[in-house]
Amino acid sequence: MPAAPEISTSITVGVRDYIITGAIWLGACVFYALLGVSFDDSTLPRYLQFLDVELLGNRLAESLLFYHANPPLLNTIAGIGLKLLGDSAGYFYAGVFYLMGLILALSLFYLCMTFTRHRLLSFTVTAIIVASPAFVLYQNWLMYTFITATLFTLSVVCLSRFLHTFSMAACASFFCVVTLLMLTRSIFHIVWLVPVIAALLFTCWPARRSILICMLIPLIVVNAWYAKNAYLFGTYSASSLLGLSLSNVSTLTVDKNRLSEKVMSGELSGLALVSRYKDLPSLLEAQPSAQVGVAAVDDFRKSTGQQNFNNLKIVAINQQYLADALAVIRLFPGDYARGVALSNQLFFSPSHMNLYFSKENRDAADLPMVVFNLFPYGAAASEGKVLQPHFGWPSTFFLYSNPGYVLIVCALFVLLVGGTQAVRCLVARDFSHDNVLSGYILANLVFVYLTSTLFELAENYRYKFIIEPVFWIYLVYLITRLIRHGKEKTKATHLSR
C-alpha cells in the first residue's frame, strides 16, 4: 500500500485565481439578471417536497421531527428563512443559493486545475459551466437540485484535499459534506455510503485511522434520522416516496386491462389501478386515518390547499405502490424496459429544459438555452413532446424531450475511458490522487445515472444536474490526460530513435 502522499507542488490555486473565478460567476449572474432571470421561491407553498409554510414558520422543530417524505435539509433551510424574515424569506433563500453558486463555481475551477494543471483551460471550462442556463436557472430555483449539485461537487473537492494530505481535518470535511448530501437527497443512502467508505479504506490504508473516526459523522447522524423514521413510521430510510416514483416507470407503463387481470389473480393489489396523479388525493382523504396530534402528518392538505405528501397514510400507500411496482417489473419486463428507455431519453436531454422553472425565467433564458442545446449538448434547438405513460400508451399525459447526441457520445467516452483507467489502476494497485478521485467521480456518475433512470420517469433531466457540472470537468480531464499521454508516447518514440 502507498505511503501518505505529499502535497502536490505542480500547480497552485491562489487568491487571484479565486477572485477571477468569482468575477466570472458574478458576470454570469449579472448577465442573466439583465435578461430578466430572478430568484423563484414560488415552489415553497406549492411543491410536494415542502411542508406547510405555516408549520415551517411556527412549528419547525416538531414538523421536522415528524417529516418522513424526504430528507430534511431543504425544509430546514425553508423553515430558517421563514423564522428569520417571514414574508421576506425569499431574500434569505436567494442569498443562500447565490452563495452556493459561488462555492460551486470556485469548486469547479479548483477541480479543473487539479486535474488538468492548466489555468486558462480551467477558467474557460468553468466560465462555460457557470454561464450555462442550467447552472443559472437551478441557482435561481428553490429546490434541492442545486443544493445537491453543490454538495456533491464540494465532496469531490474535500476528497481531493484529503487525498493530497491524508489529514484528519480534510477527512472530517469530506464526511461532513457527505452527511449534508445524504440529508438532502434520498438516493445518497447508507447503502451508497458503505462502498464509499470501503473504497477509501482500500485505497488509502495509511489514513485508515482518520477514515474510521470521521466516517462516524455520517453513520451516526444519518442513521439517527433513519432510526427516527423507523421508530415513528416503520421505514428505515430518508424518504417514503420511492414507491410513487418507481410506479411512474413501471406500473403506469402497463395497460389497465392487463393490470386488472393481475389484480384479479392476486398478484397485484388494487392500488396498482390507482393513479398517483388523478386518484391519490381522493384515496388519501377517503377514509380517516389515525391521528397523532401533529399537523405535519395528520393534515391531508396544506394551509394553501396543496396535497400534504407527508400525511401518515402515505407511508403505507407508498409501501404498497413499491410492492406493486416491483411485481410489475417482474410480470411485465418489456413495458418496464420501454419506460426505462424513455427515462434515458429524458436523462440525456438538456438539464435546463425543466418546465417547472417559472415561465418568466424560461422566457428570459430562451436564447442561451437554444445556444447550449446546440453546444455542448448536441441537441435540437427546441424540445419536442413525447407521450408519458399513464396506464400504458397512448395517454393524455406528455413530457418534453430533446436528447443531446453529443452528450450521449461524451457519456460513452467517459464510461469507456474512465472505466478502463479504473481497471488498470486496480490491477496495478496505483492509488494516486488522480486515480482515486477519478474512481469516486466515475462511480457516482454511474450511480446517479442508474438511480435516475431505473427508478423514475418524469424529470430525469433535472436529476442529471446533480452530477452534470462535475461530469464536464471529468470529461475535460480524461481528454487532456489522453492528449498528454499521446504526447509523452510520441516524445519517447522520438528519443528511442
N, C-alpha and C positions, 0 to 999 in steps of 0.2 A: 504494500500500500504506500502511496506517496506521502512524503513528509508535509508538514504545514507549509503552505505556499508563501512566497514573498510577494509584497505588493508590487504590481507591475509599474515600471517606470517608462514604458514605451510611449505612453500618452498621459497627458494631464488635462483635466477639465477644470478650468479656473473660473473665478468670479465673472470675468469678462465674457466668457462663453455663455454663462447662465443669464447674464444681462441681455446679451444679444438674442438668446432664445426667448427670454421673457418679452423682449420688444417684438419679436416675430409673432408670438402668441397675441400680444396686445394689438398689434396691427390687424391680425385676422378678426379679432373681436370688434374692433372699430369699423372695419370694412363691412362686416355683416350687419352691424348696428345701423350703419348708413343705408344699407339696403332695406332695413326695416325689421330685422330679426330682433326679438326681445324675449326676455325670460318668461316661460309659460308655466305657471303653477296651477292652472285650471284642472290639472289631474287630481289634486288633493281631495276635493269633495266628491269626485265622480268615479275614480277608478277602484276596482276591486282590491287592489294592493294596499289601500289605505283604510285605517279605522275611521270611525266617525270623527269629524273635526271637533264636535262638542266634547267627545271623550278625550281626544288628544289634548285639547286645551284645558280641560278641567279635571280629568281623572286619568292622567297619563300613566302613572306607575301601575295602577290597578289594571288598566286596559292592556298594557304591555305584558303584564304577568299572565293575563288570560288570552293572549294573542297566539293563535296556532296556525293561521292561514299561510304565513310567510315568515322568513327571518325578520328580526325586529329592527334592524338598523335604519331602514328607510322611515318607518313610523316614528322612531326615536328622534330623528332629525326633524321630521314634520312637527312632532309634539314640542320640541325645544323652541322651534320658530314661533309656534303659536303662544307658548308660555312667555317668550321674551317680547314679542311685538304684536301679538294679537292679529288684528285685521291687516296689519302691515308686514306680516310674516314673509311675504314674497321677497322683500328686500334681503332678509336673512337667508332664504333659500338661494337667491341669486348670488349672494356673497359666497356661500359655501360651495356652490357649483363652479363659480368662476375661480375660486381658489384651487379646487380640484383640477380645473382645466389648466391652470398654470403649473401645478405639480405634475400633471400628465405630460405637458409639453417638455418640461425640464427632464423628466424621467426618460422620455423618448430620445432626447438629444444625448443624454448620458449613455443609454444603451447602444445607440448607433456609434458613438465614439468608442465605446468599449469594444464593440465587435469589429468595426472597420478601421479604426485608428486613422480616420480621415476627416478632418474638421469641416471642410467645405461640403463634402458629401453629407455629413451629419446635419449641417444646417439646412441643406436643400431638402433632404428627406423629411426632417422634422417640420419644415415650413409647409411642405405639401400636405402632410397629415393634419396639422393644426388648422390649415386653411380649407380643408375639405368640408363640404356641407354636413357630412355625417358627424364630424367632431363638433362643429359649432351647434348644430341642431340638438344633439343629445346633451350638450353642455347647457343648453337653454330649455331643458325639459325636465321637470321634477318627476323623476322616476329612478329606479335602482340601476338602470342600464349604465349611465355614465359613472356612477359611483363604483360599480363593479369593474368597469374597464380601467378606471384609475387605480383601484386597489390591486387588481391583477398585475398591471404594469409595474406598480410600486413593489409588489412582491418579487418580481424579476430583478429590479434594481437592488433590493435588500439582499437577495440571494447572491447577486454579483459581488456586493461588498463582502459578504461572508466568505465566499469562495476566494477572494483576494487575501483575506486576513485571518480567517478562522477565529475571529474574536467573539467573545460571549455577547458583546453589545450588538454586533451585526447579526448574530444568530437570533437574539431576542427580538430585534426589529423585524426580521423576516417572519417569525412566528406571530408577532403582534399583528402585522398586516394580514397574515393568513387568517387569524382569528376574526378580524373585521370582515374579511372577504366571505368567510363562512356564515357570518351573521347578516350578510347582505343578500346572497343568492343561494338558494337551497341546493343547486346542483353541486356546489362545493361542500360536500357532505363529509362526515367522518370516513366513509368508505373511500373518498378521494384522498383524504389526508394520510391515511395509513401507508399507502405505497409511496407517497412523497417522503415521509419520514424514513421508510425502509431504504429508499434510493439514496437519501442523504447519508445515512449510516454506512451504506455500502461504498459510496464513492468518496466520503470524507471521514473515514475511520479515525484519523488522528484527532479530529474535532468531535469525537463521539460524546465526550462529557458535556460540551456546550449544547449539542443537539438533544441529548437525553434530558437535560434540565429544561431547556427552553421549549421543547415540544409539549411540556406540561401546560403551557399557557393556553393553546387552543384545546387541548384534550380536556382540561378542567372546565374552562369557560363554556365551550360549545357543548360538551357533554352535560353540563349543568342545565343548559337551555333544553337539550333533548330530554333529559330526565324530567324536567318540569312538564314538558308536553306529554311524556309517557305517563306521568302520575295524574295529571289533570284530564288528559284526553285519550290516553291509550295509544298514542302514536309516537314512537321514538324517532323523531325527525324534526326538521325546521319548517316543514310545510305540510299542510293537509289537503293540498290541491293537485297532487300528482295524478290521481285517477281521472280528474276532469281534463287535465292536459292530454293524457295518453288516449282518452276516448276520441279526441279530435283526429288522431292519425290512425285509429284502429276501428272502434265501434261505428263511428259516423261514416266510414268508407263503405259500409256494407248496407245493401238494400234492406229496407224494413221488413219485407216479407220473409227474407232469408233469416233475419234475426228472430222474427216471430216464431219460426219453426224451432229454433234452438231454445227459445223461452218456453215453448210448449213442452219440449222434451226435458226441460230442467237443466240444460247445460248452461243457460244464461238466466239472470234474474230479470224481473220486469223492468228494472232501471235501464237495461240495455235499450229499451224503446223510448226512453225519456230524453228529450233533447236538453242539453245543458244551456242552450241558447233560448229556447222557447218555453220549455215546461218546468225547468228547475225552480224558478221563483215561486210558482204556484205550488210545486211539490213541497218546498220548504215551509210554506205557510198553511198547507192543507190540514196538518194535524198539530196540535200543541205539543211542545217538547218540554222536557224537564227544565225548570228554571233554577239557576244557581245564584240569583241575586246580583249578577254582574252584567251590565248593559252590553258590554263588548261581545258577549256570547249569547245573551238572552234575546236581544233585538233581532228581528228579521230584516229590518230596514234601518238605514242610517237616518239621521235627522233631516238630511237633504233629500231623502226619498230613494236613494240607490240601495240595491240589494246588499245586505251585510254578509259577505262571504266568510266572516269569522263566526257566524252563528254556530252553536253547538251541534246542530243537526248535520252540518256539512261534513263533519268528521266521519260519521257512519256512511253517509251518502258517498263520500269520496272513496272510502274503502271498498264499497260495492262496485262503484264505477271502475276502480282499479282491477278488481277481480274479474269483472266482465270484459274489460279491455284486454287483459292477459289471455282470457279464454278465447276472445275473438281472434287474436293473433294466431293462436293455435288452430282454431277452426277455419279461419279464412285468411291464410297467409298471403294469397295473391292480392286480396284487397288491401291488406296492410302494406305490402310491397309497393302498391300503387300510391298509397298515401305517403310513404317514405320518399318515393320518387318526387312527388310534388313538394314535400318539405325541403328536399335538396334543391329543387328549382328555386324556391324562395330564399333558401340559405345563401345561395351564390348570386342573389340579386343585390344591387347596391344597398348598403345599410341605411342610406338616407331616404329611401322610399317609404318610410314609416308613415302611414296615413293617420296615425294618432298625433302627430305633430299638429299644432294649430294651423288652420288654413292660412293665417297671416304669415306665419314663419315659412311655411312651404312656398307660398307665392313669392315671398321676399327672396328666398334662396333658389328660385326656379332656374335661373341661368347657370349658377355654379353647379347645380345638380345635373343639368344637361352636359356640361363640360366634363364633370367627373364620371358620368355614365360612360362616356366615350373613353376617357383615360383617368384613372388606371383600370377601371372595371372591364372595359371592352364590351359594354352592353349597348342596347339601342338608346337613342336619345330620350325616349319616353317609355314608361312602362305600359304593359297591356293587361287585360283582365283574364283570369283563369277561374274556372268553377271551383268552389270549395265544397267538398263532400258534406252532405248532410243527410245521412241515411242513404248513402250511395250517390251516384251521378245519374242524370243531371240533378241540379238543385237550384234553389233560388239564392243561394249564398255565393259570393265570389271574392276573390283576392286579387291583388295586383302582383304581377311577376315581371321581372326583367333580368334574366340570367346573364351574368357577365362572363363571357367565354374566356377573356384574358385572365380573369380572376380564377377560373377553374384550372387553366393551364398552370398558373402560378402556384395554386394549391397542390397540384400533382407534382410539380417540380420540388416544392418544399418537402412533400412527403417522401419522394424518391431520394433526393439528395440528403435531406436531413436524416431520414431513416438509415440510409447507407452509412453515413458518418457515425450514427449512434451505434450501429452494429460493429463497425470497425473499432470504435473506442472501447466497447465492452470486451471484444476479443483480445485487444491489445492491453486492456486494463489501463488505458490512458485517460485518467480522470483530471484533466487540466481544467482551468476556469472555463474556457470557451466550450469545452465538450460537455461538462456537467450542466452549464447554463443552457446550452443548446438542447440537451436532453429534456430539461424541465420545460422549456418552451414548447418543443415539439410534442411532448406527451400531453400538455394542456391544450394545444391546438386540436389534437385528435380527440381528446376527451370532450371538449366543448362542442366540437362538430358532431360527435356521436350523440351526446345527450340532447343537442338542439334539433336533431333531425329524426331520431328514433322515438322520441317521447312527446313530440308536439307538432302540430301543423296549424300555422296561422301567421305568427310574427317571427318566423325563423331568421329573417334579415336583421331583426332587432337583436336577437340573441347573438348573432355573429359579431356585433360591435364590441362585445366583451373582449375578444381576442384580436380584433382587427388591427388596432394600432401596433401591437407587438408583432403581428403577422407580417406587416410591411417591413418593419425593422429586420426581422429574421430573414425575410426574403432577400433584402439587400445584403445582409451578412453572408448568406450562402453564395450569392452571385460573386461578391468581392473575394470570398475565400477561393472559389473555383478559379477566378482570374489570377489571383495571387499564386496559387499552386501551379497554374499553367505557365506563368512567367518564370517561376523557380525551376520548373522542369525544363523549360526551354534554355534557361541560363546554364543549368547543369549539363545539358546536352552539348552546348557550345564549348563549355570548359573541358568536357571529356575529349573533345576533338583536338 
